[in-house]
Amino acid sequence: LERRARELVVERDLQILERGVERYREETGSTPRELGDLVRAGLLPGIPQEPNGGRYLLEEGGMVRSDRLARRLRVFQRK
């Protein structure tokens, strides 16, 4: 149960970070070089702490991942 709760936190954080990346693109016309750019641009108050002791990484193309989880949760999202 605790592991699943951490997975949910990671997925929430990834979605927040990816929305920040998208807003950064909309405002600047480019993809941030690193997640810290989102904070410097005032889009996020800070980078969330990865609950498994890892880090969140920005990949080419703007996707964000945890260095501790091999795959993301599949979650239902309304369109």
N, C-alpha and C positions, 0 to 999 in steps of 0.2 A: 504494500500500500504506500509506503514511504517513497519507494522508487517511482511508482506511478505518479505520485504527487509532484516529484521533482521533474518528471517528464512533462507534466502539464505546465509547470512554471517555465521550463525551457521553451516550450512551444509558444506560450504567451509572449515571452521575451523576444523570440525570433520574429514573431509577427509585428511587435512594436518596432523593433529595429528595422525590419524591411519596410514598414510604412515610413519610417524616418528617412531611409535611403530614397524612397520614391519622392518624398517631399523635397529632399535635397536636389534630386534630379530636376524636379519641376522648377525650383527656384534658381538653380545655377546652370542648368543645361548639361551637367556632367555628373558622373558617378563619384561619390566620395572615395578618396584614396584609402581611408581607414575609418573605423567606427567613431573615433574621436572627432572627426570632422563634423559629425552630426551634433555633437555637444558644442563645439566651437561656433557652429552656425546658429545655435540657439534652438535647434529642433528637438533636442532631448535634454533633460536636466543632468543626465549621466548615463553611463553604460551599465545596465543591470549586472549584478554578480551572477555568474553561472552557478547554479545550486549544487553541482556535482564536483566542484573544485576546479573546473576547467575554465576555458575562455570562449567568448564568442568571436568568430572570425568572419571578416568580410571577404567573400570570394569574388572573383572576376564576374562581372555582369550584375552585381548588386545583391546576390543571394547571401544570406547570413546563416552560419551553422555553428553548432557547439563542437568543440574538439573532443568532447567526452561521449557524445551520442552518435551512433552509427547512422541512425535514420530518424526522421521526424515523425511525429504523430500524425495520423490522418484525422482531421477534424472536419466536422460539418460546418460549412459557411454558407450563409444565405447570400443569394446574388441579387 
